[in-house]
Structure formats: C-alpha cells, structure tokens
Amino acid sequence: MTPEELQTRLLYRDGLMLVVDKPAGIAVHRGPKGGENLEMYFEALCFGLPRAPALAHRLDRDTSGCLVLGRHRKALEYLGGLFKHGRVDKTYWAIVEGGPDEAEGLIDLPLGRLDSRRGWWMKVDPLGLPSQTRWRVAGRGVDADGTPITWLELSPLTGRTHQLRVHTASMGWPIRGDAVYGMAPRRPDEESAAHPALQLLARQIILPMQKVRPPVKVEAPVPAHMRDLMTRCGWVE
C-alpha cells in the first residue's frame, strides 16, 4: 500500500466522511505487534483539512470493501452514534462452502469470546451477546474441483467481532478461505485454488447523514481474488 494507491481507492467523499475500498490482507489500525496498517496512510486523505480522517468502524484484516472514515471530531461522533445504534445498513457478499438449502433466512446465535488467550476469536455462546445475521442466496455453483459453493448476501443486524464468519461456520457453511473458522483452514503463506484468500466483501453501506437528504449509499467493487468464484456462482460484472 502507498498513499497514492489509497487515494485511488476512494469510493465517496463529502465534508463529513470518506468511504474507501479497503484491500484484503492489511489491518485497518496498528495492532499490539505493530506492522503495516491502513491508518499509516490516512494523511493522504486530508483533502485540505488540517487533520487526517479517522476510522468510524472496523473491518477484519482479510475483509475487503467499504470502510468509513470520519473527517473531523464532530463527524466521528455522529458516525459513531449511527453505528452504535444500528442505523447503518451493511451488506456483505461472501462465497461459502456448500450452502443452505433454503433461499433466505436469519441466523440468531449469541456470540462470546473463545477464551482469554485467543484475542478476538469468537464462538457461539448461549451466555454471549445477542447476534443476528440475515442472509439470502444470490447464486450457486461449484469450484474448480467440483465442490459446491454458494454466493451469499449477508446483512448483520448486530456488529459483533467476526460475526459473519462465526455465524456462517456455525451453520455448516463457512466462508471460503477462512483460516480461523473454516473447515479446512489455510496457512497464512498458502495460496492455491483450493484455499484462496478470504471470500468476504463489505459490498454496500448506507448511512442516513442528513434528515433532509436521502441516505448516502456506497458500493465497493468485487476484488480480483473473489472474481473467479463469484463468476462460478453466476455473478456478471
């Protein structure tokens, strides 16, 4: 990643916020172990303001797509309230192993921390926080090995850590390429057709920014690493 590349990934810009197309494989902020992260390059997104924008929410390292940044303190406070109170509509596209028999449904399973040693890893936990995900089958197909796969449209109604990944895996159809919750985890350095990068895209985000204007709707393009399996499931560019 370079500052110039981040600028080319800008999807939306106004006086309050920016939406960038986050690439897969880079953390959005600095973790305890350091390393490259997207925040390192936010100075390239000032566009005339005295300070760099800041994260209004988070996406996992391996998830690509719509990432919202607030351009100043008041904007961040407003955006934080929208996310906290569930007023932001988020739609994700995922390619999962196998898939559900039905056309659509709701996953309603509480989630909790796996254990204190696993950081942000999560699990289905009856004593955990309420967690809901709506899903809809957008297409079906098979991969190069003939394994059934499904293109799902996922709408998280709550915002728990790793919610989509844990919910789909708990139903028996994990997201392809999920090295933590998948049925056949891949090593971080392993790249093959059988174990591609995480097939999860934050496809669309809708934010009600002003009462007198329609909500802001932003969509992210399908990244290169998802195009093959998406096409096998019926996606047409």
Secondary structure in CASP SS format (residue, H / E / C, confidence):
PFRMAT SS
TARGET T0000
AUTHOR 0000-0000-0000
METHOD secondary structure of the structure
MODEL  1
M C 1.00
T C 1.00
P H 1.00
E H 1.00
E H 1.00
L H 1.00
Q H 1.00
T H 1.00
R C 1.00
L E 1.00
L E 1.00
Y E 1.00
R E 1.00
D C 1.00
G C 1.00
L C 1.00
M E 1.00
L E 1.00
V E 1.00
V E 1.00
D E 1.00
K E 1.00
P C 1.00
A C 1.00
G C 1.00
I C 1.00
A E 1.00
V C 1.00
H C 1.00
R C 1.00
G E 1.00
P C 1.00
K C 1.00
G E 1.00
G C 1.00
E C 1.00
N E 1.00
L H 1.00
E H 1.00
M H 1.00
Y H 1.00
F H 1.00
E H 1.00
A H 1.00
L H 1.00
C C 1.00
F C 1.00
G C 1.00
L C 1.00
P C 1.00
R C 1.00
A C 1.00
P C 1.00
A E 1.00
L E 1.00
A C 1.00
H C 1.00
R C 1.00
L C 1.00
D C 1.00
R C 1.00
D C 1.00
T C 1.00
S E 1.00
G E 1.00
C E 1.00
L E 1.00
V E 1.00
L E 1.00
G E 1.00
R C 1.00
H C 1.00
R H 1.00
K H 1.00
A H 1.00
L H 1.00
E H 1.00
Y H 1.00
L H 1.00
G H 1.00
G H 1.00
L H 1.00
F H 1.00
K H 1.00
H C 1.00
G C 1.00
R C 1.00
V C 1.00
D E 1.00
K E 1.00
T E 1.00
Y E 1.00
W E 1.00
A E 1.00
I E 1.00
V E 1.00
E E 1.00
G C 1.00
G C 1.00
P C 1.00
D C 1.00
E C 1.00
A C 1.00
E E 1.00
G E 1.00
L E 1.00
I E 1.00
D E 1.00
L C 1.00
P C 1.00
L E 1.00
G E 1.00
R E 1.00
L C 1.00
D C 1.00
S C 1.00
R C 1.00
R C 1.00
G C 1.00
W C 1.00
W C 1.00
M E 1.00
K E 1.00
V E 1.00
D C 1.00
P C 1.00
L C 1.00
G C 1.00
L E 1.00
P C 1.00
S C 1.00
Q E 1.00
T E 1.00
R E 1.00
W E 1.00
R E 1.00
V E 1.00
A E 1.00
G E 1.00
R E 1.00
G E 1.00
V E 1.00
D C 1.00
A C 1.00
D C 1.00
G C 1.00
T C 1.00
P E 1.00
I E 1.00
T E 1.00
W E 1.00
L E 1.00
E E 1.00
L E 1.00
S E 1.00
P E 1.00
L C 1.00
T C 1.00
G C 1.00
R C 1.00
T C 1.00
H C 1.00
Q H 1.00
L H 1.00
R H 1.00
V H 1.00
H H 1.00
T H 1.00
A H 1.00
S H 1.00
M C 1.00
G C 1.00
W C 1.00
P C 1.00
I E 1.00
R C 1.00
G C 1.00
D C 1.00
A C 1.00
V C 1.00
Y C 1.00
G C 1.00
M C 1.00
A C 1.00
P C 1.00
R C 1.00
R C 1.00
P C 1.00
D C 1.00
E C 1.00
E C 1.00
S C 1.00
A C 1.00
A C 1.00
H C 1.00
P C 1.00
A C 1.00
L C 1.00
Q C 1.00
L E 1.00
L E 1.00
A E 1.00
R E 1.00
Q E 1.00
I E 1.00
I E 1.00
L E 1.00
P C 1.00
M C 1.00
Q C 1.00
K C 1.00
V C 1.00
R C 1.00
P C 1.00
P C 1.00
V E 1.00
K E 1.00
V E 1.00
E E 1.00
A C 1.00
P C 1.00
V C 1.00
P C 1.00
A H 1.00
H H 1.00
M H 1.00
R H 1.00
D H 1.00
L H 1.00
M H 1.00
T H 1.00
R H 1.00
C C 1.00
G C 1.00
W C 1.00
V C 1.00
E C 1.00
END
